[in-house]
Amino acid sequence: MSVSDFMTKNLVVAQPEMKIFDAVDLMKKNNIHRLPVVKNQQLVGLITEGTIQAAMPSKATSLSVYEVNYLLNKTTVADVMVKTVETIKPEASLEDGIFQMRQKNIGVLPVVSKNELVGIITNNDIFDAFLKITGYHDGGTRIQLRIPEDHKGILADIAKLLAMNDFSILTVVVNHKELETIIELQIESHETQRIEAILKEAGYDVFEAVLMSKRI
């Protein structure tokens, strides 16, 4: 899974010469919280709700309303944007993107290829990726197996058993814990009780078998 699989490609961007008021309107109109700043298709900065708020005059200012409005009308995106921006390449793995965001304590990464902005990936994109990977929207049956002693080939054995009974696996998530391994399967079937019975009869410890509704 690469960043390009989950990034937002239809970008809303600001230009350096844009007035702050116009940038705020653009964010509100598109229900977003940050804007990449682009000049000649190249990323030159990033403006967020936080950077805009920091640029606003303090409530304790002695300036009049007219003076404040005058200053804000003169202030451009280039005046307040973050100029040193963390970026990532589209071919980077999604995990690398998540790690970079965690390390830098940021919620967005512009995606750059050959010095051009081609996308943006945010916390929300990563949440959507997680839901897709785990089969949250697909429906079917979710089975969790407790494996006390993990060993090579166990996934192949489970897949073979299910295939022999004409069941298709949609997703697999393996969680290695200290004393056991949890295998979570999303299976394309509503025959939850039958699947559970087949796995238990084969000696697997099924501790959860749930029918999942298909979500839009």
C-alpha positions in Angstrom: 0.0 0.0 0.0 1.5 3.3 -1.1 0.6 6.9 -0.2 -0.7 7.4 -3.7 -3.4 4.8 -3.1 -5.0 6.9 -0.3 -3.9 10.5 -0.9 -6.4 13.2 -1.9 -5.7 14.1 -5.6 -8.3 16.8 -6.2 -6.5 19.5 -4.4 -7.6 22.9 -3.2 -4.6 25.2 -3.0 -3.7 28.8 -2.2 -1.3 31.1 -4.0 1.3 33.1 -2.1 -0.3 36.5 -3.1 -3.8 35.5 -1.9 -5.2 37.6 0.9 -5.7 35.8 4.2 -9.5 36.5 4.1 -9.7 34.8 0.8 -7.8 31.8 2.1 -10.2 31.5 5.1 -13.2 31.6 2.7 -11.6 28.9 0.6 -11.2 26.7 3.6 -14.8 27.3 4.8 -16.2 26.7 1.3 -14.4 23.3 1.0 -14.7 22.3 4.7 -10.9 21.8 5.1 -8.4 23.0 7.7 -5.3 23.6 5.7 -4.1 24.7 2.2 -0.9 23.9 0.4 0.5 27.0 -1.1 1.6 26.6 -4.7 3.5 28.7 -7.2 4.1 27.4 -10.8 2.8 24.0 -9.7 5.5 23.8 -7.0 4.9 23.6 -3.3 6.2 26.7 -1.6 4.4 26.6 1.8 1.5 25.5 3.9 -1.2 27.5 5.6 -3.4 26.2 8.3 -6.2 27.4 10.6 -3.5 27.6 13.3 -1.1 29.7 11.3 -3.9 32.1 10.4 -5.0 32.4 14.0 -1.5 33.1 15.1 -1.3 35.9 12.5 -4.5 37.6 13.8 -4.0 40.6 16.1 -4.5 39.8 19.8 -7.7 40.7 21.5 -5.6 42.9 23.8 -4.3 45.0 20.9 -4.8 48.8 21.1 -5.5 48.9 17.4 -9.0 50.1 16.3 -11.3 47.9 14.3 -10.5 49.9 11.2 -6.7 49.5 11.7 -7.1 45.7 12.3 -9.1 45.3 9.2 -6.6 47.3 7.2 -3.8 45.1 8.4 -5.6 41.9 7.6 -6.6 43.2 4.2 -2.9 43.8 3.5 -1.7 40.5 4.8 -1.2 37.7 2.3 -0.8 34.0 2.5 3.0 34.4 1.9 3.3 36.5 5.0 2.0 33.8 7.4 2.5 30.5 5.7 4.9 27.8 6.9 7.7 27.7 4.5 9.6 24.6 5.7 7.1 21.8 4.9 7.4 18.1 5.5 6.5 16.2 2.3 6.4 12.6 1.1 6.7 10.9 -2.3 3.6 9.2 -3.8 5.4 5.8 -4.0 6.3 5.8 -0.3 4.5 3.2 1.8 1.5 4.3 3.8 3.3 3.1 6.9 6.2 5.4 6.1 3.7 8.3 5.9 2.1 7.4 9.2 5.5 7.1 10.9 6.7 10.4 9.5 3.5 12.2 10.7 3.9 10.6 14.2 7.6 11.5 14.4 7.0 15.1 13.3 3.7 15.4 15.3 1.9 16.7 12.2 -1.5 15.9 10.7 -0.8 16.4 7.0 1.8 15.6 4.4 1.8 17.2 1.0 2.7 14.6 -1.7 5.4 15.7 -4.1 6.7 14.1 -7.2 9.5 15.6 -9.4 9.1 18.9 -7.4 5.4 19.1 -8.2 2.5 18.8 -5.8 0.4 15.8 -6.8 -1.6 15.2 -3.7 -2.0 15.5 0.0 -2.5 12.9 2.8 -4.1 13.7 6.1 -5.1 12.0 9.3 -8.6 11.5 7.9 -7.2 9.8 4.8 -5.3 7.4 7.1 -8.4 6.7 9.1 -10.2 5.9 5.8 -7.3 3.6 4.7 -7.6 1.7 8.0 -11.4 1.2 7.5 -10.8 -0.1 4.0 -7.9 -2.4 5.0 -10.0 -4.0 7.8 -13.0 -4.5 5.6 -15.2 -2.2 7.7 -17.5 -1.3 4.8 -17.7 -4.7 3.2 -20.1 -6.6 5.4 -20.0 -10.4 5.8 -18.7 -12.3 8.8 -15.9 -11.2 11.1 -14.1 -14.0 12.9 -11.4 -13.6 15.6 -9.2 -16.6 16.3 -6.9 -16.9 19.3 -3.7 -18.7 18.4 -1.7 -19.7 21.5 1.3 -21.1 19.6 1.8 -19.4 16.2 3.6 -21.4 13.5 4.5 -21.3 9.9 1.7 -22.1 7.5 -1.2 -21.4 9.9 -2.7 -18.8 7.6 -2.5 -21.1 4.7 -4.2 -23.9 6.7 -7.1 -21.5 7.7 -7.5 -20.3 4.1 -7.5 -23.8 2.7 -10.1 -24.9 5.3 -12.4 -22.0 4.4 -11.9 -22.5 0.6 -12.8 -26.2 0.9 -16.1 -25.0 2.4 -16.6 -22.4 -0.4 -15.9 -19.3 1.7 -13.9 -16.3 0.5 -11.6 -14.2 2.7 -11.9 -10.5 2.2 -9.3 -9.2 4.7 -6.8 -10.6 7.2 -5.4 -8.8 10.2 -2.7 -10.5 12.4 -2.1 -9.0 15.8 1.0 -10.5 17.5 0.7 -10.2 21.3 3.2 -11.2 23.9 1.6 -14.5 24.8 -0.6 -15.2 21.8 -1.5 -14.2 18.3 -4.9 -12.9 17.2 -6.0 -13.5 13.7 -9.0 -11.5 12.5 -10.7 -12.6 9.3 -13.4 -10.8 7.3 -15.3 -13.4 5.3 -17.6 -12.8 2.4 -20.6 -14.7 3.8 -23.5 -14.2 6.1 -23.3 -17.8 7.4 -21.7 -16.8 10.6 -22.7 -19.8 12.7 -21.6 -22.3 10.1 -18.2 -20.6 9.7 -17.7 -20.6 13.4 -18.7 -24.3 13.7 -16.3 -25.3 10.9 -13.4 -23.5 12.5 -14.1 -24.8 16.0 -14.5 -28.4 14.6 -11.0 -28.0 13.1 -9.7 -27.1 16.6 -9.4 -23.3 16.3 -10.2 -21.1 19.3 -12.9 -18.8 18.0 -13.6 -16.1 20.5 -15.6 -13.8 18.3 -17.9 -14.4 15.4 -20.0 -11.4 14.3 -22.2 -10.7 11.3 -21.2 -7.3 9.9 -23.6 -5.0 8.2 -22.5 -3.6 4.9 -21.8 0.2 5.3 -21.9 2.8 2.6 
